[in-house]
Amino acid sequence: MTKKAITLGLGLVVMGSASFAQSLNDAKKAIDAEQYQKATSMLKALVNSQASKGENYYNLGEVYLRTDYVDSARAVFTKGVTADPKYALNYIGLGEADLASKNAASAKTNFDKAIEVSSKKDYLPSMFIGKAYTAAGDYTSALPFLQKADELDKDDKDAETFLALGDYYAAQKKNSEALQNYMRALNINENLLRATVQIGRMYKESRAFPESEERLKEAITKDPNYGPAYREIAELYMQWANFEPASFDAKAAQALENYRKYLDLTDKSFESKLRYAQFLFYAKDYKTLEQVTAELATVSPNDPKLPVVLRMRGYSAYENKNYPQSLQYMNDLFAKTKDQSRLIATDYLYLGKALLQSGNDSLALQNITKAVQMDSTNVDALEDVALVLFKAKNYAKAAEVYKSAIKLNPNGKGSLTNYYYLANANYFNYAIADRDKKNPSKTLLVEADSALSVLNKKSPEFTLAYILRGRIARFEDDQNNPKGLVIAPFEEYLKLVTVTKPELAQSPAEAKNLVEAYTNLGYAYTPTDKEKAKDYFNKALAIDAQNANALEGLKYLTAPAAKPKAPIKKK
């Protein structure tokens, strides 16, 4: 038949089909632009008006998958299979839902069915199966399907084939192969903004921040209304901010500005606003975060996104010092997260910190320890628990926590103070037990001295470590027949502050340390070298003329009949 022979009635059918294609194309563009609410509305209308078209169901199901509504997606794909059993992609959609539910066997069954009902020359099923496996992180299964799609698309007409291959390689950090495929996609369709954005994203994940910025700005120049480019450049600036602390505020501000543009260009879906809340957290804008999450809290109690909302509410409440409210949100989060594997290290961290503020040290320790085991960068919070225990004079428990902090992150930011407080905790634990005549184990002193030895090596100018080692040595020495164990640590301290780094002795904070060192050395040398002892006592009195220990020492030296008292032990 020639076109002229087409009847009027058939012409109406063709016109209706064109109208449908245009509407579906608009829906696909909305999906690509991450305007998910808009796409959902359009696709629901198409499903109602074109109920036998399998492609409508597939695209609607894909929107549900992208917004993490797996059960809704599965229901739509199932309806699509019923409406059009020969349309392969709805079987693939069911397979994607299976992968999201960790059911690889069922996914394979659905993928096999998709291949079975499709034409042997159709490359799309293979491409979409490959994309599904890539998204699930199963790269071994993904590659044969993507290669098959490339093979079947003999004339390289579809840029999406190479975009899928680029995503496959980018997901594995194989940047050369990814870039090659993204460029092939752009050679076919230079206006494929998704490819340009993906190149920018790839550079960002390789921490090539200027190159990433250049490509993302290129996408924005081509289409200033393409929302995903603003989302990705916002992600770039936020990551850049964390790698350049000096410019954190400026980069974080750029991140928030661009993410707000992304929100304005999309339909401000619940999911995109939730991501904005996460940006606010990373940017440390906790006041705004608390406001935004309050708006998001209207979500249904059964909504799978509720735990994420509770998470952000708990975090922001804590940072805004609303500790009781934070504890409530964090407890709700743990109670309403059915799959505990979805809880992250920061969840345990904030629950622990909120518990610590409520005075529940034991549960706080359990949760913060879990947070540190999952991510050692959280070790600072473990140190907070130890410090609370230390200040409460629970020295034995504090020592345990400090040892855990050191073991979990021996080179962390607070490792030096961890060693110092560990030594102090053991020292005080021993001193109190000794005072109460409980015959404490000298293992406590050995552990304390060992911690200080490490501290001296890591930070030779940490003067308090030498002083504390001297105090420990006094306990380690034989009280009835002293062997002068205090001499080495106190003389090492004096060498540091009077010879190696004399500027340290000018600090007012060192005055008490100097007096303590001189006095202890005076008593240590009294039995063997009275002149040296006298010199040390006089040096102590030159700093503190009324020091009782130094005066007592001199009194003994000048009046041998008087028996000297040992310096008062520091507690």
C-alpha positions as CSV (number, residue, x, y, z in Angstrom):
1,M,0.0,0.0,0.0
2,T,1.1,3.5,-0.7
3,K,0.7,6.3,1.8
4,K,-2.0,7.8,-0.5
5,A,-4.0,4.6,-0.1
6,I,-4.2,4.8,3.7
7,T,-7.8,5.3,4.7
8,L,-9.0,8.2,6.9
9,G,-9.7,5.7,9.7
10,L,-6.2,4.3,9.6
11,G,-4.9,7.8,9.5
12,L,-6.6,8.6,12.8
13,V,-5.0,5.5,14.3
14,V,-1.6,6.7,13.1
15,M,-2.2,10.2,14.5
16,G,-3.3,8.6,17.8
17,S,-0.1,6.5,17.9
18,A,2.0,9.6,17.2
19,S,0.3,11.4,20.0
20,F,1.0,8.5,22.3
21,A,4.7,8.3,21.2
22,Q,5.1,12.0,21.9
23,S,3.6,11.7,25.4
24,L,5.7,8.7,26.2
25,N,8.8,10.5,24.9
26,D,8.0,13.4,27.2
27,A,7.6,11.1,30.1
28,K,11.0,9.6,29.3
29,K,12.6,13.0,29.2
30,A,11.0,13.8,32.6
31,I,12.6,10.6,34.0
32,D,16.0,11.5,32.6
33,A,15.6,15.0,34.1
34,E,14.8,13.3,37.4
35,Q,11.4,14.9,37.5
36,Y,9.9,11.8,39.0
37,Q,6.6,13.1,40.2
38,K,5.9,14.7,36.8
39,A,6.9,11.4,35.0
40,T,4.7,9.4,37.4
41,S,1.7,11.5,36.7
42,M,2.2,11.3,32.9
43,L,2.8,7.6,32.9
44,K,-0.2,6.8,35.1
45,A,-2.3,8.7,32.5
46,L,-0.7,6.7,29.7
47,V,-1.4,3.5,31.5
48,N,-5.1,4.4,31.8
49,S,-5.4,5.6,28.2
50,Q,-3.2,3.0,26.6
51,A,-3.7,0.1,28.9
52,S,-2.4,-2.5,26.5
53,K,1.0,-0.8,25.9
54,G,3.7,-2.6,27.9
55,E,6.2,0.2,27.5
56,N,4.0,2.5,29.7
57,Y,4.1,0.0,32.6
58,Y,7.8,-0.5,32.2
59,N,8.6,3.2,32.5
60,L,6.2,3.7,35.4
61,G,7.8,0.8,37.2
62,E,11.3,2.2,36.5
63,V,10.3,5.5,38.2
64,Y,9.2,3.5,41.3
65,L,12.5,1.6,41.3
66,R,14.5,4.9,41.1
67,T,12.6,6.3,44.1
68,D,13.1,3.0,46.0
69,Y,9.4,1.8,46.0
70,V,10.3,-1.7,45.0
71,D,6.9,-3.3,45.9
72,S,5.0,-0.7,43.8
73,A,7.4,-1.3,40.9
74,R,6.9,-5.0,41.1
75,A,3.1,-4.6,41.0
76,V,3.3,-2.3,37.9
77,F,5.7,-4.6,36.0
78,T,3.4,-7.5,36.8
79,K,0.4,-5.6,35.3
80,G,2.6,-4.8,32.3
81,V,3.3,-8.5,31.7
82,T,-0.4,-9.2,31.9
83,A,-1.3,-6.3,29.5
84,D,1.4,-7.1,27.0
85,P,3.1,-10.6,27.5
86,K,5.3,-10.1,24.5
87,Y,6.9,-6.9,25.7
88,A,10.2,-8.0,27.1
89,L,11.2,-5.1,29.3
90,N,8.5,-5.7,32.0
91,Y,10.1,-9.1,32.7
92,I,13.4,-7.2,33.0
93,G,11.7,-4.8,35.4
94,L,10.6,-7.8,37.5
95,G,14.2,-9.0,37.4
96,E,15.4,-5.6,38.6
97,A,13.0,-5.7,41.5
98,D,14.3,-9.2,42.3
99,L,17.8,-7.9,42.4
100,A,16.8,-5.1,44.7
101,S,15.3,-7.7,47.0
102,K,18.5,-9.8,46.8
103,N,16.8,-12.6,44.9
104,A,19.3,-13.3,42.1
105,A,17.7,-16.7,41.1
106,S,14.3,-15.1,40.5
107,A,15.9,-12.2,38.6
108,K,17.7,-14.7,36.2
109,T,14.3,-16.4,35.6
110,N,12.7,-13.1,34.6
111,F,15.7,-12.1,32.5
112,D,15.6,-15.4,30.7
113,K,11.9,-14.9,30.0
114,A,12.6,-11.4,28.6
115,I,15.1,-12.9,26.1
116,E,12.7,-15.7,25.2
117,V,9.8,-13.4,24.2
118,S,12.0,-10.9,22.4
119,S,13.3,-10.9,18.8
120,K,16.8,-12.4,18.4
121,K,17.8,-9.2,16.7
122,D,16.5,-6.9,19.4
123,Y,19.4,-5.4,21.4
124,L,17.3,-3.6,24.0
125,P,16.6,-6.6,26.3
126,S,20.3,-7.4,26.5
127,M,21.2,-3.8,27.1
128,F,18.6,-3.4,29.9
129,I,19.6,-6.6,31.6
130,G,23.2,-5.5,31.5
131,K,22.2,-2.2,33.1
132,A,20.2,-4.0,35.8
133,Y,23.2,-6.2,36.7
134,T,25.5,-3.1,36.7
135,A,23.2,-1.2,39.0
136,A,23.2,-4.3,41.4
137,G,27.0,-4.4,41.3
138,D,27.1,-7.8,39.6
139,Y,29.6,-6.8,36.9
140,T,30.4,-10.4,35.9
141,S,26.8,-11.0,34.9
142,A,26.4,-7.6,33.3
143,L,29.3,-7.6,30.8
144,P,28.1,-10.4,28.5
145,F,24.7,-8.7,28.1
146,L,26.2,-5.3,27.4
147,Q,28.6,-6.8,24.8
148,K,25.6,-8.7,23.2
149,A,23.7,-5.4,23.0
150,D,26.7,-3.7,21.3
151,E,26.9,-6.6,18.9
152,L,23.2,-6.6,18.0
153,D,23.2,-2.8,17.5
154,K,25.3,-3.3,14.4
155,D,25.1,0.2,13.1
156,D,25.8,1.9,16.4
157,K,22.6,3.8,16.2
158,D,21.7,3.9,19.8
159,A,23.9,6.1,22.0
160,E,22.3,4.5,25.1
161,T,24.2,1.3,24.4
162,F,27.6,3.0,24.9
163,L,26.2,5.0,27.8
164,A,25.4,1.7,29.5
165,L,28.9,0.4,28.8
166,G,30.4,3.7,30.1
167,D,28.3,3.3,33.3
168,Y,29.5,-0.3,33.6
169,Y,33.2,0.7,33.5
170,A,32.8,3.8,35.6
171,A,31.1,1.8,38.4
172,Q,34.4,-0.2,38.6
173,K,36.6,2.9,38.4
174,K,37.9,1.8,35.0
175,N,38.0,5.4,33.9
176,S,39.8,5.0,30.5
177,E,37.2,2.4,29.3
178,A,34.4,4.4,30.7
179,L,35.5,7.7,29.0
180,Q,35.9,5.9,25.7
181,N,32.3,4.6,25.8
182,Y,30.9,8.0,26.9
183,M,32.7,9.7,24.0
184,R,31.3,7.1,21.6
185,A,27.8,7.9,23.0
186,L,28.4,11.6,22.4
187,N,29.7,11.0,18.9
188,I,26.3,9.4,18.1
189,N,24.3,12.1,20.0
190,E,26.3,15.2,21.0
191,N,23.2,16.4,22.9
192,L,23.1,13.4,25.2
193,L,23.6,15.4,28.4
194,R,23.5,12.3,30.6
195,A,26.8,11.2,29.0
196,T,28.5,14.6,29.6
197,V,27.2,14.6,33.2
198,Q,28.5,11.1,33.7
199,I,31.9,12.1,32.5
200,G,31.9,14.9,35.0
201,R,30.8,12.5,37.7
202,M,33.6,10.1,36.8
203,Y,36.2,12.9,37.2
204,K,34.7,13.8,40.5
205,E,34.9,10.3,41.9
206,S,38.6,10.3,40.7
207,R,39.0,13.6,42.7
208,A,39.9,15.5,39.5
209,F,37.7,18.3,40.7
210,P,38.5,21.1,38.2
211,E,38.0,18.7,35.2
212,S,34.7,17.6,36.7
213,E,33.6,21.1,37.2
214,E,34.5,21.9,33.5
215,R,32.4,19.0,32.1
216,L,29.4,19.7,34.3
217,K,29.4,23.4,33.4
218,E,29.5,22.3,29.8
219,A,26.3,20.3,30.3
220,I,24.7,23.3,32.1
221,T,25.7,25.6,29.2
222,K,24.1,23.2,26.7
223,D,20.8,23.1,28.7
224,P,20.5,25.5,31.7
225,N,17.3,23.6,32.7
226,Y,18.8,20.2,32.9
227,G,18.5,19.4,36.6
228,P,20.8,16.4,37.0
229,A,23.8,18.6,36.0
230,Y,23.1,20.9,39.0
231,R,22.7,17.9,41.3
232,E,26.0,16.5,40.2
233,I,27.9,19.8,40.4
234,A,26.4,20.2,43.9
235,E,27.8,16.8,44.8
236,L,31.1,17.8,43.3
237,Y,31.4,21.0,45.4
238,M,30.4,19.2,48.6
239,Q,33.1,16.6,48.0
240,W,35.6,19.3,47.0
241,A,34.8,21.2,50.2
242,N,35.7,18.1,52.3
243,F,39.1,17.8,50.6
244,E,40.0,21.4,51.0
245,P,39.1,22.4,54.6
246,A,40.4,26.0,54.0
247,S,37.7,26.6,51.4
248,F,35.0,24.4,53.0
249,D,32.5,27.2,53.7
250,A,32.7,28.6,50.2
251,K,32.5,25.2,48.5
252,A,29.7,24.0,50.8
253,A,27.8,27.2,49.9
254,Q,28.2,26.5,46.2
255,A,27.0,23.0,46.8
256,L,23.8,24.1,48.5
257,E,23.2,26.8,45.9
258,N,23.4,24.3,43.1
259,Y,21.3,21.7,44.8
260,R,18.6,24.3,45.4
261,K,18.7,25.0,41.6
262,Y,18.3,21.2,41.1
263,L,15.2,21.2,43.3
264,D,13.8,24.2,41.4
265,L,14.3,22.5,38.1
266,T,12.9,19.2,39.2
267,D,9.5,18.6,40.8
268,K,10.8,18.9,44.4
269,S,10.0,15.3,45.1
270,F,10.2,13.9,48.5
271,E,13.3,12.0,47.5
272,S,15.1,15.1,46.2
273,K,14.2,17.1,49.3
274,L,15.5,14.3,51.4
275,R,18.8,14.4,49.5
276,Y,18.9,18.2,50.1
277,A,18.5,17.4,53.9
278,Q,21.6,15.2,53.6
279,F,23.5,18.1,51.9
280,L,22.6,20.4,54.7
281,F,24.0,17.9,57.2
282,Y,27.3,17.6,55.2
283,A,27.4,21.4,55.0
284,K,26.8,21.6,58.8
285,D,23.8,23.8,58.4
286,Y,22.0,22.1,61.2
287,K,19.4,24.8,61.9
288,T,18.1,24.7,58.3
289,L,18.3,20.9,58.4
290,E,16.0,20.7,61.4
291,Q,13.5,22.9,59.6
292,V,13.6,20.9,56.4
293,T,13.3,17.5,58.2
294,A,10.4,18.8,60.2
295,E,8.6,19.3,56.8
296,L,9.6,15.9,55.6
297,A,8.3,14.3,58.8
298,T,4.7,14.3,57.4
299,V,5.6,11.1,55.6
300,S,3.4,8.0,56.3
301,P,4.5,5.8,59.2
302,N,4.7,2.9,56.8
303,D,6.7,4.8,54.2
304,P,10.1,3.1,53.6
305,K,11.8,6.5,53.6
306,L,10.7,7.2,57.2
307,P,13.9,5.9,58.7
308,V,16.0,8.3,56.6
309,V,13.8,11.2,57.8
310,L,14.2,10.0,61.4
311,R,18.0,9.8,60.9
312,M,18.3,13.3,59.7
313,R,16.0,14.6,62.5
314,G,18.0,12.8,65.1
315,Y,21.3,14.2,63.7
316,S,20.1,17.8,63.5
317,A,18.5,17.7,66.9
318,Y,21.7,16.5,68.5
319,E,23.8,19.1,66.7
320,N,21.4,21.8,67.8
321,K,21.9,20.6,71.4
322,N,18.3,19.3,71.6
323,Y,19.6,16.0,73.2
324,P,16.3,14.5,74.5
325,Q,14.6,15.0,71.2
326,S,17.6,13.5,69.4
327,L,17.5,10.4,71.6
328,Q,13.8,10.0,70.8
329,Y,14.4,10.2,67.0
330,M,17.3,7.8,67.1
331,N,15.4,5.3,69.2
332,D,12.5,5.6,66.7
333,L,15.0,5.1,63.8
334,F,16.3,1.8,65.3
335,A,12.8,0.6,66.2
336,K,11.4,1.3,62.7
337,T,14.3,0.0,60.6
338,K,13.2,-3.5,59.9
339,D,16.4,-4.5,58.1
340,Q,19.2,-3.6,60.6
341,S,21.8,-3.9,57.9
342,R,20.5,-0.6,56.5
343,L,21.7,1.2,59.7
344,I,25.0,3.0,59.1
345,A,27.9,3.8,61.4
346,T,26.7,7.3,62.0
347,D,23.4,6.0,63.3
348,Y,25.1,4.1,66.1
349,L,27.3,7.2,66.7
350,Y,24.5,9.6,67.2
351,L,22.5,7.2,69.3
352,G,25.5,6.7,71.5
353,K,26.2,10.4,71.8
354,A,22.6,11.1,72.7
355,L,22.7,8.3,75.3
356,L,25.9,9.8,76.7
357,Q,24.2,13.2,77.1
358,S,21.3,11.4,78.9
359,G,23.8,9.9,81.4
360,N,23.5,6.3,80.1
361,D,27.2,5.7,79.8
362,S,27.0,1.9,79.4
363,L,24.6,1.9,76.4
364,A,26.4,4.9,75.0
365,L,29.6,2.9,75.0
366,Q,28.0,-0.1,73.3
367,N,26.7,2.0,70.4
368,I,29.7,4.2,69.9
369,T,32.0,1.2,70.0
370,K,29.8,-0.3,67.2
371,A,30.1,3.0,65.3
372,V,33.9,2.9,65.5
373,Q,34.1,-0.8,64.5
374,M,32.1,0.1,61.4
375,D,34.1,3.3,60.7
376,S,37.3,4.1,62.6
377,T,36.9,7.8,61.9
378,N,34.2,7.9,64.6
379,V,36.8,7.1,67.3
380,D,36.6,10.7,68.7
381,A,33.2,9.8,70.1
382,L,34.7,6.8,71.9
383,E,37.2,9.2,73.5
384,D,34.3,11.3,74.6
385,V,32.8,8.3,76.5
386,A,36.2,7.6,78.1
387,L,36.6,11.2,79.2
388,V,33.1,11.2,80.8
389,L,34.1,8.0,82.7
390,F,37.5,9.6,83.7
391,K,35.9,12.8,85.0
392,A,33.4,10.6,87.0
393,K,36.5,8.9,88.5
394,N,35.6,5.6,87.1
395,Y,39.2,5.1,86.2
396,A,39.2,1.3,85.6
397,K,36.4,1.6,83.0
398,A,37.9,4.7,81.5
399,A,41.2,2.9,81.0
400,E,39.4,0.1,79.2
401,V,37.7,2.5,76.8
402,Y,40.9,4.4,76.1
403,K,42.6,1.1,75.3
404,S,39.8,0.3,72.9
405,A,40.1,3.7,71.2
406,I,43.9,3.2,70.8
407,K,43.4,-0.3,69.4
408,L,40.7,0.7,66.9
409,N,42.6,3.8,65.7
410,P,46.2,3.9,67.0
411,N,47.1,6.9,64.8
412,G,43.9,8.9,65.1
413,K,43.7,12.6,65.7
414,G,43.3,12.1,69.5
415,S,45.7,9.2,69.9
416,L,48.3,11.3,71.9
417,T,45.8,12.4,74.5
418,N,44.4,8.8,74.5
419,Y,47.8,7.5,75.7
420,Y,48.1,10.2,78.3
421,Y,44.6,9.7,79.7
422,L,45.1,5.9,79.7
423,A,48.2,6.4,81.8
424,N,46.4,8.8,84.1
425,A,43.5,6.4,84.5
426,N,45.8,3.5,85.5
427,Y,47.9,5.8,87.7
428,F,44.9,7.1,89.6
429,N,43.3,3.7,89.8
430,Y,46.5,2.4,91.5
431,A,47.0,5.4,93.7
432,I,43.4,5.2,95.1
433,A,43.7,1.5,95.7
434,D,47.0,2.0,97.4
435,R,45.6,4.7,99.6
436,D,42.8,2.4,100.6
437,K,45.3,-0.4,101.4
438,K,43.8,-2.7,98.7
439,N,47.2,-3.9,97.5
440,P,46.7,-3.0,93.8
441,S,48.6,-4.8,91.1
442,K,51.7,-3.0,89.8
443,T,50.6,-4.1,86.3
444,L,48.5,-0.9,86.3
445,L,51.8,1.1,86.7
446,V,53.5,-0.9,84.0
447,E,50.7,-0.3,81.6
448,A,50.6,3.4,82.5
449,D,54.4,3.8,81.9
450,S,54.2,1.8,78.7
451,A,51.5,4.2,77.4
452,L,53.7,7.2,78.3
453,S,56.7,5.7,76.7
454,V,54.8,5.5,73.4
455,L,53.6,9.1,73.9
456,N,57.2,10.3,74.5
457,K,58.2,8.7,71.2
458,K,55.3,10.2,69.3
459,S,55.6,13.6,70.9
460,P,58.9,14.2,72.7
461,E,57.8,17.7,73.8
462,F,54.7,16.5,75.6
463,T,56.1,17.5,79.0
464,L,53.4,16.1,81.2
465,A,54.3,12.6,80.1
466,Y,57.7,12.9,81.8
467,I,56.1,14.3,85.0
468,L,53.6,11.5,85.1
469,R,56.3,8.9,84.5
470,G,58.2,10.3,87.5
471,R,55.1,10.0,89.7
472,I,54.6,6.4,88.5
473,A,58.3,5.6,89.2
474,R,57.8,6.7,92.9
475,F,55.1,4.0,93.3
476,E,57.2,1.5,91.5
477,D,60.2,2.1,93.7
478,D,60.7,0.3,97.0
479,Q,59.3,2.6,99.6
480,N,61.5,1.2,102.4
481,N,64.7,1.1,100.3
482,P,64.3,3.5,97.4
483,K,66.5,2.9,94.4
484,G,66.1,6.3,92.8
485,L,63.7,5.2,90.0
486,V,62.3,8.7,89.9
487,I,65.7,10.2,88.8
488,A,65.6,9.2,85.1
489,P,62.1,10.5,84.1
490,F,62.5,13.8,86.1
491,E,66.0,14.5,84.8
492,E,64.9,13.7,81.2
493,Y,62.1,16.3,81.7
494,L,64.6,18.9,83.0
495,K,66.9,18.2,80.1
496,L,64.1,18.8,77.7
497,V,62.9,22.1,79.2
498,T,66.2,23.6,80.3
499,V,68.6,22.4,77.6
500,T,66.9,21.0,74.4
501,K,63.9,23.3,74.4
502,P,64.6,26.0,77.0
503,E,61.7,28.1,75.7
504,L,59.3,25.6,77.1
505,A,60.4,26.5,80.7
506,Q,59.2,30.1,80.1
507,S,55.6,28.9,80.0
508,P,53.7,29.7,83.2
509,A,52.2,26.2,82.9
510,E,55.6,24.6,83.4
511,A,56.3,26.3,86.8
512,K,54.5,23.6,88.8
513,N,56.1,20.9,86.8
514,L,59.6,22.3,87.3
515,V,59.0,22.6,91.1
516,E,57.8,19.0,91.2
517,A,60.8,17.7,89.2
518,Y,63.3,19.7,91.3
519,T,61.8,18.6,94.6
520,N,61.6,14.9,93.7
521,L,65.1,14.9,92.5
522,G,66.2,16.7,95.7
523,Y,64.8,13.8,97.8
524,A,66.1,11.2,95.4
525,Y,69.7,12.5,95.7
526,T,69.6,13.2,99.5
527,P,71.0,9.8,100.6
528,T,73.9,9.8,98.1
529,D,74.7,13.4,97.0
530,K,73.6,16.1,99.5
531,E,75.1,19.0,97.5
532,K,73.2,18.0,94.5
533,A,70.0,17.5,96.5
534,K,70.5,21.0,98.1
535,D,70.9,22.5,94.6
536,Y,67.6,21.0,93.4
537,F,65.7,22.1,96.5
538,N,67.0,25.7,96.0
539,K,66.0,25.6,92.4
540,A,62.5,24.6,93.5
541,L,62.4,27.4,96.0
542,A,63.5,29.9,93.4
543,I,60.3,29.3,91.6
544,D,58.0,28.7,94.7
545,A,59.6,30.2,97.8
546,Q,57.0,28.7,100.1
547,N,57.0,25.1,98.7
548,A,56.6,22.8,101.7
549,N,58.4,19.8,100.2
550,A,61.5,21.8,99.2
551,L,61.6,23.6,102.6
552,E,61.3,20.2,104.4
553,G,64.1,18.8,102.3
554,L,66.5,21.7,103.0
555,K,65.6,21.4,106.7
556,Y,66.7,17.8,106.8
557,L,70.0,18.6,104.9
558,T,70.8,21.4,107.4
559,A,69.6,19.5,110.5
560,P,70.4,15.8,109.9
561,A,68.6,14.8,113.1
562,A,65.3,15.5,111.4
563,K,64.1,12.7,109.1
564,P,62.9,14.0,105.7
565,K,59.4,13.3,104.4
566,A,59.0,12.1,100.8
567,P,57.2,14.6,98.5
568,I,53.5,14.4,98.6
569,K,52.2,11.9,96.0
570,K,50.1,13.5,93.3
571,K,46.6,12.1,93.1
